[in-house]
Amino acid sequence: MATHNSIESTLVRFARHLHARRGLAETTVSNYVSAIRRLAPVIGLQPTPKAVEQYIERMHKAGASYSHIVNTSIALEVYCAFVGRPIKLGRPQKPHHLVRGTLSEAEITLLIAAARTLRERTMIATLAYAGLRNKELCRLRIRDVDLGGQTLHVQATKTQKDRYTHISAPCVSLLAEYLRERGGQLGDLLFVCFRSGKPYSQQNLRKMVRTAAKRAGLKKRVYPHLLRHSLATNLLHRGAHLLAIKEQLGHAFVETTMIYVHSSPEHTQLQYRMYAPSYL
């Protein structure tokens, strides 16, 4: 059985290999290392093909999610290659889940109004108008806000590509008010914890949005990423082009954006009524 010290020593070398030899981004390296840290006590630091296959089989039988199985399989393939025991694992068929429970424009208005402070109101509005991922919001810096251009510079996270995302005039006004109150240098994080001055964590963000939703009387399960889904859905209902939504959200493939079309029968019905041919 691998000891804690031997596991950590191996993980240090694994992380160095991923950075130097594979050229992977820090987020990806961290995810792979965390996966192996979790798996090593079960399958060992020199896993056999049988041990790996048995672990994947247990995941399937336990009903693990598609993404969890795939991410674990990829991490295992990379790690096994690193220790000289390469293995190729299969991938389950990707399920096509529909996006449900998105917030209407009226519900988002209630959510923003339920914020207790200017900072909270600005954070929720920025999520809602820009459609940012949790990590993207928490990593924003003051210099990333272009009030004149009504854009935010979003640092690379999931897709490893920087992008500019648009915000509307009401969000710009709120950000301007917040920046006047906040102060700080251009390189400072846009949102920090007031008491400690530390970066605002994704955990804090989820808790804040959930609390604001309860205060607003919303009966749905509300979380930060739901505002991203809601932006896509509301843009679609207003007639926005699918490619414009793709660019706003920073999707690598338009197929990812198409999920909002599949999840919105109202949009399809509206389009049909507008363009249906006249036979009678």
SVG drawing of the C-alpha trace seen along z (x, -y; Angstrom):
<svg xmlns="http://www.w3.org/2000/svg" viewBox="-57 -57 67 65">
<polyline fill="none" stroke="black" stroke-width="0.4" points="0.0,0.0 1.4,-3.4 2.2,-5.7 1.2,-9.4 4.8,-10.6 5.4,-8.3 2.1,-9.4 2.9,-13.1 6.5,-12.6 5.2,-10.9 2.5,-13.6 5.2,-16.3 7.1,-14.5 3.8,-13.9 2.9,-17.6 6.4,-18.5 6.0,-16.1 2.6,-17.5 3.9,-21.0 7.3,-20.4 6.7,-17.5 3.0,-17.8 2.7,-21.6 -0.7,-21.4 -2.3,-24.4 -2.3,-24.7 -6.0,-24.0 -5.6,-20.7 -2.5,-19.7 -4.3,-20.4 -7.3,-18.2 -5.1,-15.3 -3.0,-15.4 -6.1,-15.6 -7.6,-12.6 -4.5,-10.5 -4.2,-11.6 -7.7,-10.2 -7.1,-7.0 -3.6,-6.0 -4.7,-4.6 -7.1,-2.3 -5.1,-1.2 -1.6,-2.0 1.2,-4.1 2.0,-1.4 -1.5,-0.3 -2.0,2.8 -4.4,2.9 -6.7,5.1 -6.8,2.7 -7.6,-0.2 -10.3,1.7 -11.9,2.9 -12.0,-0.7 -13.7,-2.0 -16.1,0.9 -17.0,-0.1 -17.6,-3.6 -20.1,-2.5 -21.9,-0.2 -22.1,-3.0 -23.8,-5.2 -21.0,-7.8 -21.7,-10.7 -20.5,-10.7 -18.1,-13.6 -16.7,-12.0 -16.0,-8.7 -14.4,-10.4 -12.3,-12.8 -11.1,-10.0 -10.3,-7.8 -8.3,-10.6 -6.3,-11.2 -5.6,-7.5 -4.4,-7.2 -2.0,-10.2 -0.7,-8.9 -0.2,-5.3 1.8,-6.6 3.9,-8.6 4.8,-5.5 5.5,-3.4 2.3,-1.4 0.2,-2.9 -3.4,-2.0 -6.2,-3.0 -9.7,-3.2 -13.1,-3.4 -15.5,-6.3 -19.2,-6.0 -21.7,-7.5 -22.3,-11.1 -25.8,-11.8 -27.7,-14.7 -29.1,-16.5 -31.6,-19.4 -31.1,-22.6 -34.0,-23.0 -35.0,-25.6 -33.4,-28.6 -34.4,-32.0 -36.6,-34.4 -35.7,-38.1 -38.2,-39.0 -36.7,-36.4 -33.1,-37.7 -34.4,-41.2 -35.7,-39.9 -32.4,-38.1 -30.3,-41.3 -32.7,-43.4 -32.3,-40.9 -28.5,-41.5 -27.6,-43.1 -24.5,-45.1 -23.3,-46.9 -20.6,-44.2 -23.1,-41.4 -25.5,-43.2 -22.6,-43.9 -21.4,-40.2 -24.9,-38.8 -25.5,-41.4 -22.1,-40.6 -22.8,-36.9 -26.3,-37.5 -25.3,-39.9 -21.9,-38.5 -22.7,-34.8 -19.4,-34.1 -18.3,-30.8 -17.8,-30.9 -14.0,-30.8 -14.0,-33.5 -15.8,-35.9 -13.6,-35.2 -10.5,-35.8 -11.6,-39.1 -9.2,-42.0 -10.0,-45.7 -8.0,-46.1 -10.3,-43.5 -13.3,-45.9 -13.7,-48.2 -16.5,-50.5 -16.3,-52.5 -16.3,-49.5 -18.9,-47.7 -16.7,-44.5 -14.9,-42.3 -11.6,-40.6 -12.0,-37.0 -8.8,-35.1 -8.4,-31.6 -9.9,-28.9 -11.8,-26.0 -11.1,-26.5 -7.5,-27.9 -8.4,-31.0 -8.8,-34.5 -11.9,-36.3 -13.9,-39.5 -17.5,-39.2 -20.1,-41.9 -22.1,-43.6 -25.1,-45.9 -25.4,-49.5 -27.2,-48.8 -24.4,-46.4 -21.8,-49.0 -23.4,-51.6 -23.4,-49.2 -19.7,-48.2 -18.8,-51.9 -20.5,-52.6 -18.8,-49.6 -15.4,-50.6 -15.7,-54.1 -16.5,-52.7 -13.9,-49.9 -10.8,-51.8 -7.6,-49.8 -5.0,-49.2 -5.5,-47.9 -3.9,-44.6 -6.1,-44.0 -8.8,-41.3 -12.2,-42.9 -13.9,-41.0 -12.3,-40.2 -13.5,-39.3 -13.9,-42.6 -12.7,-41.4 -9.7,-39.3 -8.8,-40.9 -8.4,-37.4 -9.8,-36.4 -13.5,-35.8 -13.8,-32.0 -16.2,-30.0 -17.6,-28.5 -18.4,-31.9 -20.0,-32.8 -22.3,-29.8 -23.3,-30.5 -24.0,-34.2 -26.2,-33.5 -28.1,-30.8 -28.8,-33.1 -29.9,-35.9 -32.3,-33.6 -33.9,-32.6 -34.2,-36.2 -35.8,-36.9 -38.4,-34.2 -37.3,-32.1 -38.4,-28.5 -36.0,-27.1 -32.5,-25.8 -30.4,-28.8 -26.6,-28.7 -24.1,-30.9 -23.8,-28.7 -27.6,-28.9 -27.2,-32.6 -25.0,-31.6 -27.6,-29.1 -30.3,-31.8 -28.4,-34.4 -28.2,-31.9 -31.8,-31.0 -33.0,-34.7 -30.8,-35.8 -32.3,-32.9 -35.8,-34.0 -35.0,-37.6 -33.9,-36.3 -30.1,-36.3 -28.1,-34.4 -26.7,-31.1 -23.1,-32.0 -23.4,-35.3 -24.4,-33.3 -21.5,-30.9 -19.0,-33.7 -20.6,-35.4 -20.3,-32.2 -16.9,-31.2 -18.0,-27.8 -15.3,-26.0 -18.0,-24.3 -21.4,-25.4 -22.7,-22.0 -22.3,-22.9 -24.5,-26.0 -27.1,-24.0 -28.2,-22.4 -30.1,-25.6 -32.1,-25.3 -32.9,-21.7 -33.9,-22.8 -36.2,-25.6 -39.3,-24.4 -40.7,-27.9 -38.0,-29.2 -38.5,-26.5 -42.3,-27.2 -41.7,-30.9 -39.4,-30.4 -41.9,-28.0 -44.8,-30.4 -42.7,-33.2 -41.4,-31.3 -44.0,-28.6 -45.2,-28.6 -48.8,-29.4 -50.7,-26.6 -54.3,-27.5"/>
</svg>
